Amino acid sequence: MKKRILLAVIALLAAVTLLTGLRPIKPGQRAVVRRFGRVIATPEPGLWIGLPWGLERIDLISVQVCRVAVGYDKDAEEAEDMIPRGQFLTGDHNLVNVQAKIDYAVDESNLVDFVEQQDRVEGVVSRAAEAVLAEWIAARKVDEILIRGQADLPIHLVEHTQERIEDYRLGIRIHHANVSHLLPPPQLRADFDDVTRAQTAIHTVENEALQRRIEILRDADQKSFQIQKQAEAYETERLRLAQADADRFNKRLQIYHELRRDNPNYLAAIWWDEMGKLFARMKETGRIDLLDNNLGADGLDITTFPPMPRKK
């Protein structure tokens, strides 16, 4: 009887020991399996069946995104004579308080590195990101930082923080960053608000001047277009009239050549016809009188005309 009980206990212990070799790996987890200190596998989610406890070590790793806050903490209590954490000096010797949040996750291709370094990951990421923050802010003026920081700084943080931690072989990747606080110190905020209002007024005046310039240029373009169209219409009309005059002259010239063949004195007839028209116009304007007044001893003299009467 005692022997059976002993065998049962041994069988139970053996079963329990074997069961210690089973380890479930949940979704969102990865595992690093080491046997006698040597990594033998990095299984994905599922049931891992290995050697009993004591012969293998399994480290479960969450691959979810983690977040670390760096820089200024408005809720932290600081001594009055101490510089608050996250207060940085700008390139033009102003002060700004900056807080950023860095999102990182385990690099599944470097699980072993993460297992070995996971206790120092957050500290290294925090210090590297603060160094990147300090360098970026020190290289710029306060106006650029306050205006462009929310948009430009996160991209810069992701890229350069990842570069800084590469040599530490932490087994993580920086995925995202955002700036949650970017303001001047509270004691200087009123002065910055005054400067901001002044700059806003300047931008308003500049925008109004730019809008006025656009309106003036648009009006000038419209007037230029109208003048150009009027000039083109005038040119077209003058060309049409000139062409009509040229056509009439050519017709008369052609008629002249045809009539001159039959009447050699046709040119003289044209001359006296035109002179008659001229005399008629001159008589209407008072510049010619009856021809009887111009009869002389040598006949009719029309080489001189009486002066044109003055207008009253």
Residue pairs with C-beta under 8 A, 6 or more apart in sequence:
17 52
17 53
18 52
20 52
20 53
21 49
21 50
21 51
21 52
21 53
21 55
21 56
22 47
22 48
22 49
22 50
23 31
23 47
23 48
23 50
23 58
23 60
24 46
24 47
24 48
25 31
25 43
25 44
25 45
25 46
25 47
25 48
25 60
26 45
27 45
28 45
28 62
28 63
28 64
29 45
29 60
29 61
29 62
29 63
30 42
30 43
30 44
30 45
30 60
30 61
30 63
30 106
30 108
30 111
31 41
31 42
31 43
31 48
31 58
31 59
31 60
31 61
32 39
32 41
32 42
32 58
32 59
32 61
32 111
32 112
32 115
33 39
33 40
33 41
33 42
33 43
33 48
33 50
33 56
33 57
33 58
34 40
34 56
34 57
34 58
34 59
35 50
35 51
35 55
35 56
35 57
36 55
39 112
40 56
41 48
42 111
42 112
48 58
50 56
50 58
59 115
61 106
61 111
61 114
61 115
61 118
62 106
63 105
63 106
63 108
64 105
65 103
65 104
65 105
65 175
66 103
66 104
66 105
66 122
67 101
67 102
67 103
67 104
68 101
68 102
68 104
68 122
68 125
68 126
68 129
69 99
69 100
69 101
69 102
69 180
70 86
70 99
70 100
70 101
70 102
70 125
70 126
70 129
70 130
70 133
71 85
71 86
71 97
71 98
71 99
71 100
71 129
71 130
71 133
71 181
72 84
72 85
72 86
72 87
72 97
72 98
72 99
72 181
73 85
73 86
73 99
74 97
74 99
74 181
76 84
76 85
78 84
78 85
84 97
84 185
86 97
86 98
86 99
86 130
86 181
87 95
87 96
87 97
87 185
88 95
88 96
88 97
88 98
88 133
88 134
88 137
88 138
89 95
89 137
89 138
90 96
90 137
90 138
90 140
90 141
90 142
90 145
91 137
91 138
91 139
91 140
91 141
92 141
92 142
94 141
94 142
94 184
94 188
95 184
95 185
95 188
96 137
96 142
96 145
96 146
96 182
96 183
96 184
96 185
97 181
97 182
97 183
97 184
97 185
98 133
98 137
98 149
98 153
98 179
98 181
98 182
99 179
99 180
99 181
99 182
100 129
100 133
100 153
100 154
100 157
100 177
100 178
100 179
100 180
101 177
101 178
101 180
102 125
102 126
102 129
102 157
102 161
102 174
102 176
102 177
103 174
103 175
103 176
103 177
104 121
104 125
104 172
104 173
104 174
104 175
105 172
105 173
105 175
106 114
106 171
106 172
106 173
107 113
107 114
107 171
107 172
107 173
110 169
110 171
110 172
111 171
112 171
113 169
113 170
113 171
114 121
114 170
114 171
114 172
115 171
116 171
117 124
117 168
117 169
117 170
117 171
118 171
120 168
120 170
121 170
121 172
124 165
124 168
124 170
125 161
125 165
125 170
125 172
125 174
128 161
128 164
128 165
129 157
129 161
129 177
131 164
132 156
132 157
132 160
132 161
132 164
133 153
133 157
135 160
136 153
136 156
136 157
136 160
137 145
142 184
143 199
145 182
146 182
146 183
146 184
146 192
149 179
149 182
150 179
150 182
153 177
153 179
153 182
154 176
154 177
154 178
154 179
155 177
157 174
157 177
158 174
158 175
158 176
158 177
161 174
161 177
162 173
162 174
165 172
165 174
183 189
184 191
184 192
256 266
256 267
256 270
259 266
260 266
260 267
263 269
279 288
282 288
282 305
283 289
285 308
286 308
286 309
287 305
287 306
287 308
288 305
288 306
289 306
291 300
291 302
294 300
294 301
294 302
295 301
